[in-house]
Amino acid sequence: MITDGFVYIAALIGIAALLIYLPKIWKGKAADMFFSFAPPVVLIYLIMMVLCTLKVWDLGATAPTYSALKNPILYAMVFIMLLRCDMKKIIKLGPKMLIGFFSATLSIALGFVVAHAILGSLLGENSWQSLGALCGSWMGGGGNMLAIQAALEVSEADMAYAVVMDSVCASFYVMFLLWAIGLSKVFNKWTKADTKAIDEVGASLEAETKANTKPVTFQNIILILGMGLVVSALCQYLGGLLNGLIPFFDKGTWTVLMVTVLGTVLAVTPVGKLKGIEEISNVMLYITIALIASRADLAAIENAHWWLLCGVIILVIHVGIMIILAKLLKLDIFTCCVASLANIGGTATAPVLAGTYSSALVPVGIVMALLGYIIGTPGGLLVAKLMEIF
């Protein structure tokens, strides 16, 4: 059993690194099928939970190391991720794409509130907190989920239910959307959608992405990392002060909101154009996920079937509303599917889905997913409060 804090961290990062690198070693049709169901991010969470359940490390002895690192790295990661969210690019998507995205966001929020109202008593005490964190993920990405978890102080054991629901329901939903986007001609004819504007935006964004050929330098890496850690430390300090002055939000929530504002503002400055932002934020994301999962004991999961049913209800409500709005607003299937997956799947899957429709539209999937990072945290916190009330 591991009791040393450094050995504990080294083991987590080492295992995460091997799992992330696995797709580069194991290739072929079988590997592609396996990783479509269980991407590295899911494998990291599941394997860490299994190792925690098997008592590979002592939870008590390693708790100080975990507590000292988890939130500071988390806040730095959220800030660095948001540096990619240039609002000027997001505005280029045009009104229909933005309408599609926010329609998906609102329908997901409604799905969470309704599902919790129906199954709340069966999901366990304070399930609104875990669902709120997952809602942040389904509006944005994993970073938003972790930020809300920290803000609401959701235990790792309680988050295990939400992670199981996320892994199973989201995986099957991605497969559904990949199938559905193949029906583009039939669907677009039914909704009477015009796709010319989308095709033009996709070509423009692709050209802009190819034009940025600057290499990732070690100066960029240390600058981005340094900024992230300083912002994390500063916002935690200010979050404590604001909590004392304005106790409407606790320290964690104030910290997350300040990090979100700073990241969004700096994204439209030259800081947002630094090469290496994506790479560093991904590294910090995987480390944070490994840390979080390392405290989740699978033995505590007893009523996962109710959580899976909750996920199904949320997705059924979401899809139903999106189909109705597509008909009323004449939205094409690309807008609906990518908007939906930009919320639920984030930057990992939305570009893939966009690429199956047209390779020129991959940047659109990326930009729409990045928009989720901006609204995921405040949106998830708001939905959590609504679920607490209802």
N, C-alpha and C positions, 0 to 999 in steps of 0.2 A: 504493500500500500504506500502511495506517495504522500509524504507529509511536508516535504520541503517546497516552499512557495516558488522558487525559481525552476525547480524540476517540473513542477505542475504546469507552469506557463510554457516551458520548453516542450513538454509533451503535447499540450494542446496545439501549439503552433506547428509542431512537427507533423502531427497527425493530419491537421487541416491542410498543410502544404502537400502531403502525399495524395490526399483525396482530390485536391484541386488539379494536381498534375496527372492524375490517373487517366483522364480522357486523351492526353497526349501519348500515353503508352499503349493503352488498350483501344484499338481501332477496329472498324469493321461494322457489318450490319448488326450483329448481336450487341456490340458496344453502343451503337447509335440508339438502338431500341431501349437498352438498359438505362442510358443517361437521359433519354427523353422522359422516362418515368422517375428516375432518381438522379437528378443533377447533383454536382458536388456540394452545393449549398445544403441540399436535403440530406445527403450522406453524412456531412459533418454533424448536423444536428442529431440525426438518429444514432450515429456511432458514439458521439459524446454522451448521449443519454444512456446508451447501453453500458458504457464504461463507468458512468456515474452509478448506475444501478448495481453494477458488479463490485462497487467500492474500490475501484482502482486507485482513487485518491481519497484522502481523508477530508471530508467536507469541513470539519471544524478547524483542522490545522491549516488548510489552504484558504479559509475564509478571509483573513486579512489581506492576502495578496489579491484575491478576487475583488474585494471591495475597493481596494486602492486603485485598481486599473480599469474596471469595467466602465463606470460612468465617464471618467475623463476621456477614454478612448472613444466611447460612444459619441459624446458631444463633438469631439474633433472630427469624427467620421461624418456626422450629419452636416457640419459646416463645409467640409471639403466636397462632399457630394453636391451640395447646393451651388457650389461655384460653377457647376456645369449648366445651371439653369438660367440661360440668358433669355430674359423676357422678350427681347426684341425678336429673337428667332421664334418664340412661341406665338407672338402676335402674327407672324407671317403665315401661320397655319390657316388663317381666315376664319370667318364666323361659323361656318358649318362644322369644321373640325373641332373648334372650341365648344360649340353647342353639343356636339357628340360626346366630347370628353366630359363636360360637366353634367350632361344627362346621365352618363355612366356613373359618375361619382355620386350624384344625388340618389340614383336608384339603388346603388350599393348601400348607401347610408340608410335608406328606407328599409332595405332588406334586413340589415342588422337589427334595427329597432323593432321591426315586426317579428323577426325570428326570436329575439330575446323576450319579447312580450308573450310569445306562445310557449317557449321552452325554458324560460329563465329559471323556474323552480326546479327543473330537472337537470340543469347544467351545474348547479352547485352555488354556494354562497359567493357573492362578489364576482360572478361570472361576467358581469358587465365590464369589469376592468380588463379581463383577458380578451373579451370580444372587442373592446375599444382599441386595444393594442393591435389586434388582427385587422380591424377595420382600417387602421392607419396603413397597414401593409397592403391591403386590398385597394386602397386609394392611391398609394404611392409605391413603397417598397419596403424591404427588410429593415432599412435604416429607420424608417418612420415607426415601424412596429417596436423596435428596440428603444427608440426615443420615448414613445408613449409608455412603454413598460416601465422605464425609469421614472417618468413623470408621475405615474399613478402608483408606483411602488408595487408592481405585480410580482409575486414570487415566481421563481423558475418552475416550481412544481405546478402552479396554476397555468403557466404559459404552455406547459407540455400538451394540454388538451387542445389549445388553439393551434399549436404547431402540427399536431396530427390532423386536425381539420383542414388546415392550410395545405399540407402536403398532399393529402388524398383528393380533396375537392378541387383544388387549383390544378393539379396534374390532369385530372379527367376533363376539366373545363378547357384547358389548353388544347387537348386533343379534339374536343367538340368544335372549337373555333377554327382549328386547322381544316376540319372537315367542312364547316359551314362556309368558309371563305371560298371554297370551290364552287359554291352555288351563286357566285357573284352575278352572272348574267340574269338568272331567274329572279333573284332578289332585287337587283337594281331596276329591272323592268317592272316589277310589282310596285316598287316605291317611286318609280319615275325619277330616278336620281341622275344628276349630271356630274360626271367625274373629271371634267376638263381642268377645273381649278386645282384639284388635288394633284393631278399629274404634273402641272406646272410648278407647284410648290415643291414637290419631290425632286424634280430636276434641278431646281435652284439650290436646294439644301445639299444635294449630292455634290454639286460643283463647288460649293463653299467648303464642304468637308475635305474634298480632295486638294483644295488649294492650301490647306494648312499642313505643311510637310515638315515643320520644325521638329527636331529630335528631342527626346526626353533627356535632359541633362541632370547631373547630380546636384547642380545648383538649384534647379527647379524642384527636385525632390526634397531637399532640405528646407527650401523656402516654404513649400506647401505644407510639409509636415510641421515646421515650426509655427506657421500661422495657425494651423488647426489646433495645436496643443495650447498656444497662448490664448486663442479665442475660447477654448474649452475652460481654461483656468479662470479667465476674466469673467466669463458669463456665469460660471458657478458662484464666484464671489458676489457679483451683482445680483444674481438670483436670490442669494441669501438676504441681501439688503432689501430688495424689493418685497420679499416675502414678509419681512418685518414691518415695512411701511404700508404695503397693500396686500393683506393676507387673503385676497380673493383667490389667488393661485398659490400653491406651495412652491418651495424652492426649485424642485425639479421641473415643474411646468414653466415657471418664469425663465429658467435656464434654457430650456428647449426652444421657447418662443424667441428669445434673444438670439440664439444661435441661428435659427431659421431666418430672422430678419437680416442679420449681418451677412449670411451666406447669399441670400437673394440679392441684396444691394450690391455686394462686391462682384457678383456674377456678371454684371453689365459693365464692369471696369476692365482694364487690361489684366487684372488678376485672374479673371475668368477665362482668359485665353492661354494661360500657362499650360504647357504640355506636361502631363504626368498626373493631372488631377484625377482622371478616371482610374489609373493604375493604383495610386495610393489609397483612394477611397475604397476600392475593391479589397485591397489587402486588409485595411482596417475593418471593413465589413465582415470578412471571414474570421478575423481574430475575435471580433465582438461576438459573432454567432457561436464560435467555439467556446468562449467564456460563458455565455448565457446557458448553452446546452449542457455544459459541464456541471451544472447545479441542478439539473432536472432528473428526478428519479422516476423511472417508468413504473415502479411498483405503486406509485401514487395514482396512476391512471385507472379508474374503475368504470366510468360511464362514458367512454369515448364514443359509443354508438349514438348518444344523444347529440354530441357535438357534430358528428358527421351529418346527422339529419338537419341540424341547424344550418350547416354549410349548404346543403341542398336547397333548403327553403330560401336562403339569401340569393343563391344563383338563379333560382326559378323566378323570383320576383324581379331581379335585375334584368334577366333576358326578356321577360314578358314586357316590362316597361320599355326597353330598348326597341323591341319590335314595333310596339305601338307608336313610339316617337319617330321611328324611321319612316313609317307610313305617313304620319301627319306632316313631318318636316321634309320629306323626300330625301332622306339620308341614304347614301350608298352603303353596301355591306362592308367595304374597306373601313369607312369612317366608324361604323358601329363596332366592328370586331376589334380594330386596333385601339379605339377609345376604351373599349371594355378591358382588353388585355393590358393596355398601358396602365390602367388602374390596378388590376388584379395581379398581373405578372411582372410589371415594371420593365426596366431596361434589359432584363435578361431574355424576355420572351417577346415583347411587343415588336422589336425590330425583325425577329425571325418570322413572325406572322406577316408583317408588312412586306418582307422579302418574298414570301410565297405568292403574294398578289402581284408585286412588281419590284424588281431590285432597285429601281430608281426611288422607291418610296421608303426604303429602309431608314433614311434620316428622319422621315416624318414619325415613324414609330419611336425612334429614340427621343425626339423632341417632346412628343406627347407623354412619354413615360417620365421624362425629366420634370414636366409640369406637375406630375403626381408627387414628386419629392417636396414641392413647395406647399401643396395643400394637404398632403397626407397626414402630417403631424397635427396641425390645428383642426383638420377635419375629423380625425380619429378621436381627438380629445372632446370635441363637441358631441360626436355620436355617443361616446362613452357616458357623458353627462346626461344625454337624453335617455339612454338605456337605464341609467341609475334612477331617473325620475319615473319612467314608465315600467 
